[in-house]
Amino acid sequence: MVTKFTSWAQRNMPTREEMERSRLIRPFAHRVLASELWRFTRRSVPRGVALGMLVGIIVPFAQVLFAAFFSLSVRANVPVAALTTFITNPFTTPFIWAASYKVGERLLYFDGMLHANPIDSLMRVTDGWQLIEWITAEGKVLALGLIVVAVAAAALSYLAASFGWNAWVRAKRRRRRAQRAQAS
């Protein structure tokens, strides 16, 4: 399964050279194609995973484009952020939205139990609320749930990617030590 995904990603992801030749990217290619955004490092990969999760869950369209754009500001790995946005697809989106709706419903239920309704009053004040309500058509319950689920998924995926990266590096070092000891 992993090798199929890896081969699919290698076939479909544009190369750095293809992006340099693109007319759309050429005006700001120096920023987008900076080498630190394309290197796989212990800091950029977890950032890319977290950013991809956040954008993949919250943004309903052009997720890869938004992930690549936001990668610039947080110095995340662009390919990792773009690939992680595929966490939402036609198969997973209904489950993510259902879970988000339940989370939002539960949060607003607790908010209604409080006297001041801090979450509800904050949502009425923001100008962007009408846009969120129009996009989701389900209002504050789904939107609040999506934001909470996206932030939680991003935080957990950042931690998982960091621990995974460290485990991979430790295993690699152990193999090298074993090879050196065997050669001696």
C-alpha positions as CSV (number, residue, x, y, z in Angstrom):
1,M,0.0,0.0,0.0
2,V,2.8,2.4,0.9
3,T,4.7,1.7,-2.2
4,K,1.6,2.2,-4.4
5,F,1.1,5.6,-2.7
6,T,4.8,6.5,-3.1
7,S,4.8,5.7,-6.8
8,W,1.6,7.6,-7.3
9,A,3.0,10.6,-5.5
10,Q,6.2,10.5,-7.6
11,R,4.2,10.3,-10.8
12,N,1.8,13.1,-10.0
13,M,3.8,15.6,-8.0
14,P,5.4,18.3,-10.2
15,T,9.1,18.5,-10.0
16,R,11.0,21.7,-9.0
17,E,12.1,22.2,-12.7
18,E,8.5,21.9,-13.9
19,M,7.4,24.5,-11.4
20,E,10.3,26.9,-12.4
21,R,9.0,26.8,-16.0
22,S,5.4,27.5,-15.0
23,R,4.1,30.9,-16.0
24,L,1.9,31.1,-12.9
25,I,4.7,30.6,-10.5
26,R,7.5,32.5,-12.3
27,P,6.8,35.9,-10.6
28,F,7.4,34.6,-7.1
29,A,9.4,31.5,-7.9
30,H,12.3,32.6,-5.9
31,R,10.2,32.4,-2.8
32,V,8.2,29.3,-3.6
33,L,11.2,27.3,-4.8
34,A,13.5,28.1,-1.9
35,S,15.4,24.9,-1.1
36,E,14.5,24.9,2.6
37,L,10.8,24.4,1.6
38,W,11.6,21.3,-0.4
39,R,14.1,19.6,1.9
40,F,13.0,16.8,4.2
41,T,14.2,17.8,7.6
42,R,13.1,17.0,11.1
43,R,11.4,20.4,11.5
44,S,9.9,21.0,8.0
45,V,8.3,17.5,7.7
46,P,6.1,17.7,10.9
47,R,5.2,21.3,10.0
48,G,4.1,20.1,6.6
49,V,2.1,17.3,8.0
50,A,0.3,19.6,10.5
51,L,-0.3,22.3,7.9
52,G,-1.7,19.8,5.4
53,M,-4.1,18.4,8.0
54,L,-5.3,21.9,9.0
55,V,-5.8,23.0,5.4
56,G,-7.2,19.7,4.3
57,I,-9.9,19.7,6.9
58,I,-10.8,23.4,6.9
59,V,-10.4,24.5,3.3
60,P,-13.1,23.0,1.1
61,F,-11.4,23.7,-2.3
62,A,-7.9,24.2,-3.8
63,Q,-6.4,22.6,-0.8
64,V,-3.0,21.9,-2.4
65,L,-2.7,25.5,-3.5
66,F,-3.5,26.8,-0.1
67,A,-1.2,24.3,1.6
68,A,1.7,25.3,-0.7
69,F,1.0,29.0,-0.1
70,F,0.8,28.7,3.7
71,S,4.0,26.6,3.7
72,L,5.9,29.7,2.8
73,S,5.1,31.5,6.0
74,V,5.6,28.6,8.4
75,R,8.6,27.1,6.5
76,A,6.9,23.8,6.1
77,N,7.9,21.1,3.6
78,V,5.7,21.9,0.5
79,P,5.4,18.4,-0.9
80,V,4.5,16.9,2.5
81,A,1.9,19.7,3.1
82,A,0.4,19.2,-0.3
83,L,0.2,15.4,0.0
84,T,-1.3,15.5,3.5
85,T,-4.2,17.6,2.3
86,F,-5.4,14.4,0.6
87,I,-6.6,13.2,4.0
88,T,-9.9,14.6,2.9
89,N,-11.3,12.9,-0.1
90,P,-14.7,11.7,-1.2
91,F,-14.4,8.7,1.1
92,T,-13.2,10.4,4.3
93,T,-14.9,13.8,4.1
94,P,-18.4,12.5,5.3
95,F,-16.8,10.9,8.3
96,I,-14.8,14.0,9.2
97,W,-17.8,16.3,8.8
98,A,-20.0,14.0,10.9
99,A,-17.4,13.9,13.7
100,S,-17.0,17.7,13.3
101,Y,-20.7,18.2,13.6
102,K,-20.8,16.1,16.8
103,V,-17.9,18.0,18.3
104,G,-19.4,21.4,17.4
105,E,-22.8,20.3,18.7
106,R,-21.2,19.2,22.0
107,L,-19.2,22.5,22.4
108,L,-22.2,24.7,21.7
109,Y,-24.3,22.6,24.1
110,F,-21.8,23.3,26.8
111,D,-21.7,27.0,25.7
112,G,-25.5,27.2,26.0
113,M,-25.3,25.9,29.6
114,L,-23.1,28.9,30.5
115,H,-24.8,32.2,31.3
116,A,-22.7,34.5,28.9
117,N,-22.5,32.1,25.9
118,P,-18.9,33.1,25.1
119,I,-18.5,31.0,21.9
120,D,-21.9,32.1,20.4
121,S,-21.3,35.8,21.2
122,L,-17.8,35.6,19.7
123,M,-19.1,34.1,16.5
124,R,-21.8,36.8,16.1
125,V,-19.1,39.5,16.3
126,T,-16.8,38.3,13.5
127,D,-17.4,39.6,10.0
128,G,-16.2,36.3,8.4
129,W,-18.9,34.4,10.1
130,Q,-21.4,35.0,7.3
131,L,-18.9,33.5,4.8
132,I,-18.4,30.5,7.0
133,E,-22.1,30.1,7.4
134,W,-22.7,30.4,3.7
135,I,-20.0,27.9,2.7
136,T,-21.0,25.2,5.2
137,A,-24.8,25.8,5.0
138,E,-25.0,24.1,8.4
139,G,-23.9,27.1,10.4
140,K,-21.9,27.5,13.5
141,V,-22.2,23.9,14.7
142,L,-20.3,22.4,11.7
143,A,-17.9,25.3,11.3
144,L,-16.9,25.3,15.0
145,G,-16.5,21.5,14.9
146,L,-14.4,21.7,11.8
147,I,-12.1,24.2,13.3
148,V,-11.7,22.3,16.6
149,V,-11.2,18.9,14.7
150,A,-8.7,20.5,12.3
151,V,-6.6,22.1,15.1
152,A,-6.6,18.9,17.1
153,A,-5.7,16.8,14.1
154,A,-2.9,19.2,13.2
155,A,-1.5,19.1,16.7
156,L,-1.7,15.3,16.9
157,S,-0.2,14.8,13.4
158,Y,2.6,17.2,14.2
159,L,3.5,15.1,17.3
160,A,3.1,11.8,15.4
161,A,5.3,13.0,12.6
162,S,8.0,14.3,15.0
163,F,8.0,11.0,16.9
164,G,8.0,9.1,13.7
165,W,10.9,11.1,12.3
166,N,13.0,10.6,15.5
167,A,12.2,6.8,15.5
168,W,13.3,6.6,11.8
169,V,16.5,8.4,12.5
170,R,17.3,6.2,15.6
171,A,16.6,3.0,13.6
172,K,18.9,4.3,10.8
173,R,21.7,5.0,13.3
174,R,21.2,1.5,14.9
175,R,21.6,-0.1,11.5
176,R,24.7,1.8,10.7
177,R,26.2,0.9,14.0
178,A,25.4,-2.8,13.5
179,Q,26.9,-2.7,10.0
180,R,30.1,-1.0,11.4
181,A,30.3,-3.6,14.2
182,Q,29.8,-6.4,11.7
183,A,32.5,-5.1,9.4
184,S,35.0,-4.8,12.2
